[in-house]
Amino acid sequence: MTSNTFIHLALGLAGLVSAADALADTADAQLSVHSDGLPAQLSTTAAPPAAGFRGRSGPGVVADAESEFPAQKFSPAEMAEFAARYRPMVAPSARGGDAAVPESVLDSDRRFRVYPQESGYPYRAVGLLSFTQGSGSYTCTGWLISADTVATAGHCVHSGGTGGVWSTSMRFYPGRNAGSAPYGSCTAKRLSSVTGWTRNADENYDYGSVKLNCTVGNTTGWLGRWWTTGSQVNLPIAIVGYPGDKPSATQWGGAGRIAASETRKTRYFVDTAGGQSGAPVIQADGTGPGGCQGDCGLAIHAYGADSLGRNSATRITQTVNTNLQTWIDTP
């Protein structure tokens, strides 16, 4: 915590809130919570990986060797049924901060179609999430951060706030391309987020994870990640995910540079749409200062345009990174 932050907290005494209470609230906003009620196992690995893992299938290994369910082809009728059932998830209105609006295409659409199986890693490590939340069925984007753990937006695993609910019937399709799921699919055994989202619905803490019933990441590979307290402005990035305004279950990407770097948010002029919540904001080939030489996530996309027209993500801070590692380590 910086000295300036402490001064601002201390000034809160006039509002009958002690500095100690304010500090406790700040820490509590990052407390890890699990959908199955199990306690978080504190991670002993607080530092990010030194490099992104570049997954490669060995000779003779079938594409879906580590998945829970085998590779699948969907007929046109099945695709139509899927598209009709699952709506792209958009962030709910969050209390505080900028108004939450659906992820946004800014001016002309500059996104490009990605074919994950043909393009290989890291695109095959990004997948489609389908799930039920409350009375609706939705899709989001998620990305593998270990053999069996997926990072995504908090509002994809929990609707947010004390009256919110955990998602159910979660399924992850790594590298899905419309009617083709070449790496099969996996269900979830645990969803995780932090109390800053599940209790406070604070968009600054809108991130979570999905623990899978499989180790498909051993086939697809998974992305590294890094955190830094320094500025991210002007770093080249790519955002890859499953926007709902494109043909159902197809992967699309956009590229650009970081426009604004805040304590818990990363902002950019990169086109997105509903359904891309949870997508990785990927640094380009080790160009960042975080020590991750490869394809690494530096933030988790979650929100649409702010008052300046910038889409945004939950920044991977040291604490966010530690929670992600804790969720990886928890069996």
C-alpha positions as CSV (number, residue, x, y, z in Angstrom):
1,M,0.0,0.0,0.0
2,T,1.4,3.4,-0.9
3,S,1.7,6.3,1.6
4,N,-0.9,8.3,-0.4
5,T,-3.4,5.4,-0.1
6,F,-2.9,5.3,3.7
7,I,-3.4,9.0,4.0
8,H,-6.7,8.8,2.1
9,L,-7.8,5.9,4.3
10,A,-6.9,7.9,7.5
11,L,-9.0,10.8,6.3
12,G,-12.0,8.4,6.5
13,L,-12.0,8.9,10.3
14,A,-14.2,11.9,9.8
15,G,-16.8,9.5,8.4
16,L,-16.7,7.4,11.6
17,V,-14.7,4.6,9.9
18,S,-11.3,3.9,11.4
19,A,-8.3,3.4,9.3
20,A,-8.0,-0.2,10.6
21,D,-11.6,-0.9,9.5
22,A,-10.9,0.5,6.1
23,L,-7.8,-1.6,5.7
24,A,-9.8,-4.7,6.8
25,D,-12.5,-3.9,4.2
26,T,-9.8,-3.6,1.5
27,A,-8.3,-6.9,2.4
28,D,-11.7,-8.6,2.8
29,A,-12.6,-7.6,-0.8
30,Q,-9.9,-10.0,-2.0
31,L,-10.9,-13.0,0.3
32,S,-11.2,-16.1,-1.8
33,V,-14.5,-18.0,-1.8
34,H,-15.5,-21.3,-3.4
35,S,-19.0,-22.3,-4.6
36,D,-18.7,-25.6,-2.8
37,G,-18.0,-24.0,0.6
38,L,-14.5,-25.5,0.9
39,P,-11.9,-23.2,2.5
40,A,-9.2,-21.8,0.2
41,Q,-5.8,-23.4,0.6
42,L,-3.3,-20.5,0.7
43,S,-0.8,-20.8,-2.1
44,T,2.9,-20.9,-1.4
45,T,3.6,-19.6,-4.9
46,A,2.9,-15.9,-4.9
47,A,5.1,-15.1,-7.9
48,P,3.8,-15.5,-11.5
49,P,5.3,-18.2,-13.7
50,A,8.6,-17.3,-15.3
51,A,7.2,-18.0,-18.7
52,G,4.0,-19.0,-20.5
53,F,3.6,-22.7,-21.1
54,R,3.5,-23.5,-24.8
55,G,1.3,-26.6,-25.1
56,R,2.1,-29.2,-27.7
57,S,0.5,-32.5,-28.4
58,G,3.0,-35.4,-28.6
59,P,3.1,-37.7,-31.6
60,G,0.1,-40.0,-31.7
61,V,-1.8,-38.2,-28.9
62,V,-5.4,-37.4,-30.0
63,A,-6.6,-33.9,-29.6
64,D,-9.1,-34.7,-26.8
65,A,-6.9,-37.1,-24.9
66,E,-7.2,-35.2,-21.5
67,S,-10.8,-34.0,-21.8
68,E,-13.7,-35.3,-19.8
69,F,-15.9,-35.7,-22.9
70,P,-14.5,-36.5,-26.4
71,A,-14.3,-34.3,-29.4
72,Q,-17.7,-33.5,-30.8
73,K,-19.3,-32.2,-34.0
74,F,-22.6,-30.3,-33.8
75,S,-25.1,-30.6,-36.6
76,P,-26.7,-27.4,-37.9
77,A,-29.8,-28.2,-35.9
78,E,-27.8,-28.7,-32.8
79,M,-26.0,-25.4,-33.4
80,A,-29.3,-23.6,-33.9
81,E,-30.6,-25.0,-30.6
82,F,-27.4,-24.0,-28.8
83,A,-27.5,-20.5,-30.1
84,A,-31.2,-20.2,-29.1
85,R,-30.6,-21.4,-25.6
86,Y,-27.4,-19.7,-24.6
87,R,-27.2,-15.9,-24.6
88,P,-23.9,-14.0,-24.4
89,M,-23.3,-12.9,-20.8
90,V,-22.8,-9.2,-20.2
91,A,-21.6,-7.6,-17.0
92,P,-24.4,-6.6,-14.6
93,S,-24.5,-3.0,-13.4
94,A,-21.9,-2.8,-10.7
95,R,-22.1,-0.5,-7.7
96,G,-19.5,2.3,-7.8
97,G,-16.9,3.1,-10.5
98,D,-17.8,3.7,-14.1
99,A,-21.2,2.6,-15.3
100,A,-21.1,-1.0,-16.5
101,V,-22.3,-1.4,-20.0
102,P,-22.1,-4.3,-22.5
103,E,-18.7,-4.9,-24.0
104,S,-18.4,-2.6,-27.0
105,V,-17.4,-2.5,-30.6
106,L,-15.7,0.9,-31.0
107,D,-16.4,2.6,-34.3
108,S,-15.6,0.2,-37.2
109,D,-15.3,-3.5,-36.2
110,R,-11.6,-4.5,-36.4
111,R,-11.9,-8.0,-35.0
112,F,-10.6,-11.1,-36.9
113,R,-11.8,-14.7,-37.0
114,V,-9.6,-17.3,-35.2
115,Y,-9.6,-21.0,-36.0
116,P,-8.1,-22.4,-32.8
117,Q,-7.2,-25.9,-33.9
118,E,-5.5,-24.7,-37.1
119,S,-3.8,-21.7,-35.4
120,G,-2.7,-23.8,-32.4
121,Y,-1.4,-22.4,-29.1
122,P,-2.3,-20.0,-27.5
123,Y,-5.7,-19.9,-29.2
124,R,-6.6,-23.5,-28.3
125,A,-6.1,-22.7,-24.6
126,V,-8.9,-20.2,-24.8
127,G,-12.4,-21.7,-24.7
128,L,-16.2,-21.2,-24.6
129,L,-18.0,-21.5,-21.3
130,S,-21.7,-22.4,-21.2
131,F,-23.6,-22.3,-18.0
132,T,-26.9,-21.5,-16.2
133,Q,-27.2,-18.6,-13.8
134,G,-30.5,-18.0,-12.1
135,S,-33.2,-18.6,-14.7
136,G,-31.1,-18.0,-17.8
137,S,-28.4,-19.8,-19.8
138,Y,-25.4,-17.9,-21.0
139,T,-21.9,-18.1,-22.6
140,C,-18.7,-16.5,-21.5
141,T,-15.0,-16.9,-22.4
142,G,-12.4,-18.6,-20.2
143,W,-8.7,-19.4,-20.6
144,L,-6.6,-22.2,-19.1
145,I,-4.1,-21.2,-16.5
146,S,-3.2,-24.8,-15.6
147,A,-4.0,-28.3,-16.7
148,D,-7.4,-28.1,-15.0
149,T,-8.1,-24.5,-14.0
150,V,-9.8,-21.8,-16.1
151,A,-9.6,-18.0,-15.4
152,T,-12.7,-15.9,-16.3
153,A,-14.7,-12.9,-15.2
154,G,-16.4,-13.0,-11.7
155,H,-19.8,-12.4,-13.2
156,C,-19.5,-15.6,-15.3
157,V,-19.2,-17.7,-12.1
158,H,-21.4,-15.6,-9.8
159,S,-24.1,-13.0,-10.5
160,G,-22.5,-10.6,-7.9
161,G,-23.5,-9.2,-4.5
162,T,-25.0,-10.7,-1.4
163,G,-28.2,-11.7,-3.2
164,G,-26.3,-13.2,-6.1
165,V,-26.1,-16.9,-7.1
166,W,-23.4,-19.2,-8.3
167,S,-23.6,-20.4,-11.9
168,T,-24.5,-24.1,-12.5
169,S,-24.2,-26.6,-15.3
170,M,-20.8,-25.1,-16.3
171,R,-19.1,-26.6,-19.3
172,F,-15.8,-25.6,-20.9
173,Y,-15.0,-26.2,-24.6
174,P,-11.3,-25.3,-25.2
175,G,-10.7,-24.1,-28.8
176,R,-14.3,-24.5,-29.9
177,N,-15.0,-23.4,-33.4
178,A,-18.7,-23.2,-34.1
179,G,-19.9,-26.8,-34.6
180,S,-16.5,-28.3,-33.9
181,A,-15.2,-29.0,-30.4
182,P,-11.8,-30.6,-31.3
183,Y,-10.5,-30.8,-27.7
184,G,-13.8,-32.1,-26.3
185,S,-15.3,-30.5,-23.2
186,C,-15.2,-30.6,-19.4
187,T,-17.6,-29.9,-16.6
188,A,-16.7,-28.0,-13.4
189,K,-16.3,-29.3,-9.9
190,R,-15.8,-25.9,-8.3
191,L,-16.2,-22.2,-9.1
192,S,-14.3,-19.6,-7.2
193,S,-14.3,-15.8,-6.9
194,V,-13.6,-13.2,-4.2
195,T,-15.9,-11.5,-1.7
196,G,-15.3,-8.1,-3.4
197,W,-17.4,-9.6,-6.2
198,T,-19.7,-12.1,-4.5
199,R,-20.5,-9.8,-1.6
200,N,-20.0,-6.3,-2.9
201,A,-20.5,-6.6,-6.7
202,D,-17.5,-4.3,-7.0
203,E,-16.3,-4.3,-10.6
204,N,-12.7,-3.9,-9.4
205,Y,-12.9,-7.4,-8.1
206,D,-14.8,-9.0,-11.0
207,Y,-12.7,-12.1,-11.6
208,G,-13.0,-15.8,-10.8
209,S,-12.0,-19.3,-11.9
210,V,-13.5,-22.7,-12.9
211,K,-11.9,-25.9,-11.6
212,L,-12.4,-28.6,-14.2
213,N,-13.2,-32.3,-14.0
214,C,-10.4,-33.0,-16.4
215,T,-6.8,-32.1,-17.3
216,V,-7.3,-30.9,-20.9
217,G,-4.6,-28.3,-20.5
218,N,-2.1,-31.1,-20.8
219,T,-3.2,-31.3,-24.4
220,T,-3.9,-27.6,-25.3
221,G,-1.4,-26.0,-23.1
222,W,-2.2,-23.0,-20.9
223,L,-1.3,-19.3,-20.7
224,G,1.2,-17.8,-18.3
225,R,0.4,-14.6,-16.5
226,W,2.2,-11.7,-14.8
227,W,1.6,-8.8,-12.5
228,T,3.3,-5.5,-12.1
229,T,2.7,-2.4,-10.1
230,G,4.2,-0.3,-12.9
231,S,2.3,1.3,-15.7
232,Q,1.0,-0.9,-18.5
233,V,0.3,2.0,-20.9
234,N,1.2,1.4,-24.5
235,L,1.9,-2.3,-24.1
236,P,0.8,-4.3,-27.2
237,I,-2.1,-6.7,-26.4
238,A,-4.5,-9.1,-28.0
239,I,-7.9,-10.1,-26.7
240,V,-9.3,-13.4,-27.9
241,G,-12.7,-14.8,-27.0
242,Y,-16.3,-15.7,-28.0
243,P,-18.4,-12.6,-28.8
244,G,-22.1,-13.1,-29.0
245,D,-22.6,-10.8,-31.9
246,K,-20.7,-13.2,-34.2
247,P,-21.7,-16.7,-35.4
248,S,-22.4,-18.8,-32.3
249,A,-19.4,-20.3,-30.5
250,T,-16.8,-18.9,-32.9
251,Q,-13.6,-17.4,-31.7
252,W,-12.5,-13.9,-32.6
253,G,-9.6,-11.7,-31.7
254,G,-8.7,-8.0,-31.5
255,A,-5.4,-6.2,-31.1
256,G,-4.2,-2.9,-29.9
257,R,-2.4,-1.2,-27.0
258,I,-3.2,-0.4,-23.4
259,A,-4.7,3.1,-23.1
260,A,-4.9,3.5,-19.4
261,S,-3.4,1.6,-16.4
262,E,-5.1,1.8,-13.0
263,T,-4.6,0.1,-9.7
264,R,-7.2,-2.6,-10.4
265,K,-8.3,-1.9,-14.0
266,T,-6.7,-2.0,-17.5
267,R,-8.4,0.0,-20.3
268,Y,-8.0,-0.2,-24.0
269,F,-9.5,0.6,-27.4
270,V,-9.9,-3.0,-28.5
271,D,-13.3,-4.2,-29.9
272,T,-15.2,-6.7,-27.8
273,A,-18.8,-7.8,-27.4
274,G,-21.0,-9.6,-24.9
275,G,-19.8,-13.2,-24.5
276,Q,-16.2,-12.1,-24.3
277,S,-16.4,-11.6,-20.6
278,G,-13.5,-13.6,-19.1
279,A,-11.3,-13.4,-22.1
280,P,-7.5,-13.0,-21.6
281,V,-5.8,-9.7,-22.2
282,I,-2.6,-11.2,-23.6
283,Q,0.7,-9.4,-23.7
284,A,2.3,-9.8,-27.1
285,D,5.2,-12.3,-27.1
286,G,7.0,-11.3,-24.0
287,T,7.0,-7.6,-24.7
288,G,6.0,-6.6,-21.2
289,P,8.1,-6.0,-18.2
290,G,6.6,-8.8,-16.1
291,G,9.1,-11.4,-16.9
292,C,6.7,-13.7,-18.7
293,Q,8.5,-14.6,-22.0
294,G,5.6,-16.1,-24.0
295,D,1.9,-15.7,-24.2
296,C,0.8,-14.3,-20.9
297,G,-2.4,-12.8,-19.5
298,L,-2.1,-9.5,-17.7
299,A,-5.8,-8.8,-17.1
300,I,-9.2,-10.5,-17.4
301,H,-11.7,-8.7,-19.8
302,A,-15.0,-7.9,-18.1
303,Y,-16.5,-4.5,-19.1
304,G,-17.5,-2.4,-22.1
305,A,-16.9,1.3,-22.9
306,D,-16.4,3.8,-20.2
307,S,-17.1,7.6,-20.6
308,L,-14.0,7.8,-22.8
309,G,-15.0,4.9,-25.0
310,R,-12.5,2.4,-23.6
311,N,-13.3,-1.3,-22.9
312,S,-11.7,-2.6,-19.7
313,A,-10.5,-5.6,-17.7
314,T,-9.8,-6.6,-14.2
315,R,-6.0,-6.2,-13.8
316,I,-4.0,-9.1,-12.5
317,T,-2.4,-7.6,-9.4
318,Q,-0.1,-9.5,-7.0
319,T,-3.2,-10.4,-4.9
320,V,-5.2,-11.5,-7.9
321,N,-2.3,-13.6,-9.1
322,T,-2.0,-15.2,-5.7
323,N,-5.7,-16.0,-5.6
324,L,-5.4,-17.6,-9.1
325,Q,-2.5,-19.7,-7.9
326,T,-4.4,-20.7,-4.8
327,W,-7.3,-21.9,-7.0
328,I,-4.9,-23.8,-9.2
329,D,-3.4,-25.4,-6.1
330,T,-6.7,-26.3,-4.5
331,P,-7.6,-29.9,-5.6
